[in-house]
Amino acid sequence: MKPNWRKPAGMLMILALIALWSALVVGFSDVIGALPALAQAPIYLVLGIVWILPLKPLLRWMETGRWR
């Protein structure tokens, strides 16, 4: 089995995605932090799940070399 470059590149893209997403969320933390705790919980829950959506095509690309 021949090693391919897509897996290490994909891992670096995943780490970059996590870093960018967390920086974006931290940027809005002042606004979200001013809300009541019961309003913060669903916001952070959604923000914690949404970053996973771009992973499916990225993982597919890492395995097959195609985005679709």
N, CA, C and O of each residue as an XYZ file, in Angstrom:
272
protein
N       0.836     -1.175      0.000
C       0.000      0.000      0.000
C       0.888      1.248      0.000
O       1.774      1.388      0.842
N       0.644      2.134     -0.935
C       1.464      3.329     -1.088
C       0.929      4.458     -0.189
O      -0.259      4.777     -0.239
N       1.801      5.059      0.628
C       1.345      6.172      1.456
C       0.926      7.357      0.583
O       1.501      7.583     -0.482
N      -0.068      8.102      1.034
C      -0.448      9.255      0.245
C      -0.399     10.515      1.103
O      -0.481     10.445      2.329
N      -0.267     11.638      0.464
C      -0.064     12.921      1.131
C      -1.358     13.532      1.654
O      -1.320     14.465      2.456
N      -2.506     13.016      1.209
C      -3.784     13.627      1.585
C      -4.087     13.479      3.067
O      -4.684     14.379      3.659
N      -3.694     12.377      3.681
C      -4.018     12.177      5.100
C      -3.284     13.171      5.996
O      -3.932     13.802      6.831
N      -1.976     13.344      5.868
C      -1.327     14.372      6.701
C      -1.842     15.784      6.388
O      -2.013     16.598      7.296
N      -2.087     16.071      5.112
C      -2.625     17.389      4.742
C      -4.021     17.564      5.325
O      -4.356     18.645      5.808
N      -4.830     16.526      5.289
C      -6.172     16.585      5.861
C      -6.142     16.778      7.365
O      -6.952     17.525      7.913
N      -5.214     16.112      8.035
C      -5.100     16.296      9.479
C      -4.727     17.740      9.816
O      -5.250     18.317     10.769
N      -3.832     18.307      9.039
C      -3.464     19.713      9.267
C      -4.646     20.637      8.993
O      -4.835     21.630      9.696
N      -5.447     20.312      7.968
C      -6.638     21.121      7.696
C      -7.655     21.001      8.829
O      -8.301     21.987      9.183
N      -7.805     19.818      9.395
C      -8.726     19.635     10.519
C      -8.261     20.466     11.711
O      -9.072     21.131     12.356
N      -6.966     20.432     12.007
C      -6.441     21.235     13.113
C      -6.633     22.726     12.852
O      -6.957     23.482     13.768
N      -6.432     23.152     11.603
C      -6.650     24.559     11.254
C      -8.125     24.925     11.398
O      -8.448     26.008     11.885
N      -9.019     24.037     10.980
C     -10.453     24.276     11.120
C     -10.830     24.445     12.590
O     -11.587     25.352     12.937
N     -10.311     23.582     13.447
C     -10.604     23.678     14.877
C     -10.064     24.986     15.443
O     -10.749     25.648     16.223
N      -8.857     25.365     15.065
C      -8.259     26.609     15.566
C      -9.058     27.827     15.110
O      -9.330     28.727     15.905
N      -9.434     27.857     13.835
C     -10.211     28.993     13.327
C     -11.587     29.064     13.975
O     -12.051     30.143     14.343
N     -12.233     27.922     14.113
C     -13.569     27.903     14.705
C     -13.523     28.342     16.171
O     -14.369     29.114     16.621
N     -12.529     27.844     16.908
C     -12.436     28.231     18.317
C     -12.108     29.712     18.451
O     -12.605     30.364     19.370
N     -11.280     30.265     17.556
C     -10.993     31.702     17.586
C     -12.257     32.506     17.291
O     -12.482     33.552     17.901
N     -13.075     32.030     16.370
C     -14.330     32.708     16.061
C     -15.274     32.691     17.270
O     -15.879     33.711     17.601
N     -15.395     31.552     17.915
C     -16.272     31.433     19.080
C     -15.750     32.302     20.225
O     -16.533     32.963     20.907
N     -14.445     32.304     20.438
C     -13.863     33.145     21.486
C     -14.117     34.616     21.185
O     -14.319     35.408     22.105
N     -14.108     34.985     19.921
C     -14.393     36.362     19.540
C     -15.795     36.800     19.917
O     -16.025     37.977     20.198
N     -16.724     35.876     19.925
C     -18.107     36.188     20.292
C     -18.413     35.872     21.758
O     -19.559     36.006     22.187
N     -17.421     35.461     22.522
C     -17.686     35.048     23.898
C     -18.174     36.192     24.775
O     -18.944     35.956     25.706
N     -17.750     37.426     24.509
C     -18.246     38.562     25.298
C     -19.747     38.741     25.091
O     -20.495     38.956     26.045
N     -20.175     38.651     23.846
C     -21.597     38.813     23.530
C     -22.403     37.664     24.129
O     -23.445     37.881     24.748
N     -21.916     36.453     23.940
C     -22.629     35.280     24.446
C     -22.592     35.260     25.971
O     -23.572     34.877     26.610
N     -21.464     35.670     26.559
C     -21.328     35.675     28.013
C     -22.263     36.653     28.703
O     -22.562     36.480     29.885
N     -22.731     37.670     28.002
C     -23.661     38.638     28.583
C     -25.083     38.085     28.655
O     -25.935     38.655     29.337
N     -25.340     36.991     27.964
C     -26.672     36.392     27.966
C     -26.873     35.557     29.231
O     -25.898     35.143     29.859
N     -28.121     35.309     29.607
C     -28.366     34.410     30.744
C     -27.847     32.991     30.443
O     -27.733     32.585     29.286
N     -27.542     32.268     31.498
C     -26.961     30.926     31.349
C     -27.854     29.998     30.539
O     -27.354     29.172     29.776
N     -29.160     30.121     30.694
C     -30.062     29.248     29.943
C     -30.068     29.584     28.450
O     -30.429     28.735     27.636
N     -29.685     30.776     28.086
C     -29.561     31.127     26.669
C     -28.185     30.747     26.142
O     -28.044     30.432     24.960
N     -27.174     30.770     26.994
C     -25.814     30.412     26.577
C     -25.691     28.928     26.235
O     -25.019     28.560     25.272
N     -26.336     28.096     27.017
C     -26.192     26.649     26.850
C     -26.543     26.176     25.442
O     -25.735     25.472     24.835
N     -27.722     26.531     24.884
C     -28.009     26.053     23.526
C     -27.082     26.669     22.477
O     -26.770     26.026     21.475
N     -26.645     27.897     22.699
C     -25.735     28.536     21.731
C     -24.418     27.771     21.688
O     -23.932     27.425     20.611
N     -23.842     27.505     22.858
C     -22.577     26.769     22.893
C     -22.758     25.324     22.418
O     -21.840     24.749     21.834
N     -23.912     24.745     22.658
C     -24.189     23.393     22.154
C     -24.178     23.388     20.627
O     -23.551     22.526     20.011
N     -24.867     24.343     20.021
C     -24.902     24.427     18.551
C     -23.515     24.732     18.006
O     -23.075     24.104     17.043
N     -22.821     25.696     18.615
C     -21.481     26.041     18.138
C     -20.501     24.876     18.304
O     -19.548     24.745     17.536
N     -20.741     24.041     19.303
C     -19.881     22.885     19.511
C     -20.126     21.767     18.519
O     -19.265     20.908     18.331
N     -21.291     21.764     17.878
C     -21.630     20.714     16.917
C     -21.407     21.166     15.475
O     -21.039     20.356     14.625
N     -21.624     22.441     15.194
C     -21.581     22.947     13.814
C     -20.216     22.760     13.158
O     -20.149     22.540     11.949
N     -19.129     22.841     13.920
C     -17.806     22.727     13.312
C     -17.575     21.339     12.715
O     -16.668     21.160     11.903
N     -18.383     20.363     13.109
C     -18.216     18.997     12.614
C     -18.720     18.857     11.168
O     -18.256     17.979     10.441
N     -19.657     19.707     10.746
C     -20.267     19.577      9.417
C     -19.257     19.577      8.259
O     -19.404     18.760      7.350
N     -18.245     20.447      8.248
C     -17.298     20.401      7.124
C     -16.352     19.193      7.159
O     -15.607     18.964      6.207
N     -16.380     18.436      8.233
C     -15.458     17.298      8.326
C     -15.802     16.158      7.377
O     -14.897     15.482      6.888
N     -17.076     15.927      7.104
C     -17.456     14.798      6.245
C     -16.825     14.904      4.855
O     -16.202     13.941      4.408
N     -16.963     16.047      4.148
C     -16.306     16.130      2.847
C     -14.778     16.075      2.950
O     -14.107     15.515      2.083
N     -14.244     16.660      4.017
C     -12.786     16.638      4.182
C     -12.286     15.219      4.410
O     -11.277     14.818      3.830
N     -12.976     14.462      5.243
C     -12.585     13.064      5.465
C     -12.751     12.229      4.200
O     -11.936     11.349      3.924
N     -13.813     12.503      3.425
C     -14.012     11.794      2.158
C     -12.853     12.092      1.203
O     -12.343     11.197      0.529
N     -12.442     13.376      1.155
C     -11.321     13.755      0.297
C     -10.044     13.058      0.744
O      -9.254     12.611     -0.087
N      -9.840     12.964      2.048
C      -8.640     12.298      2.549
C      -8.589     10.835      2.119
O      -7.513     10.305      1.840
N      -9.735     10.190      2.065
C      -9.783      8.767      1.700
C      -9.761      8.531      0.188
O      -9.064      7.637     -0.292
N     -10.524      9.331     -0.558
C     -10.721      9.032     -1.981
C     -10.040      9.999     -2.930
O      -9.748      9.643     -4.071
N      -9.783     11.222     -2.474
C      -9.222     12.226     -3.366
C     -10.286     13.029     -4.074
O      -9.967     13.901     -4.882
N     -11.556     12.751     -3.785
C     -12.669     13.510     -4.384
C     -13.465     14.196     -3.286
O     -13.602     13.654     -2.189
N     -13.986     15.372     -3.567
C     -14.773     16.108     -2.584
C     -16.217     15.627     -2.547
O     -16.888     15.784     -1.527
N     -16.709     15.044     -3.637
C     -18.104     14.573     -3.673
C     -18.163     13.085     -3.858
O     -19.251     12.512     -3.912
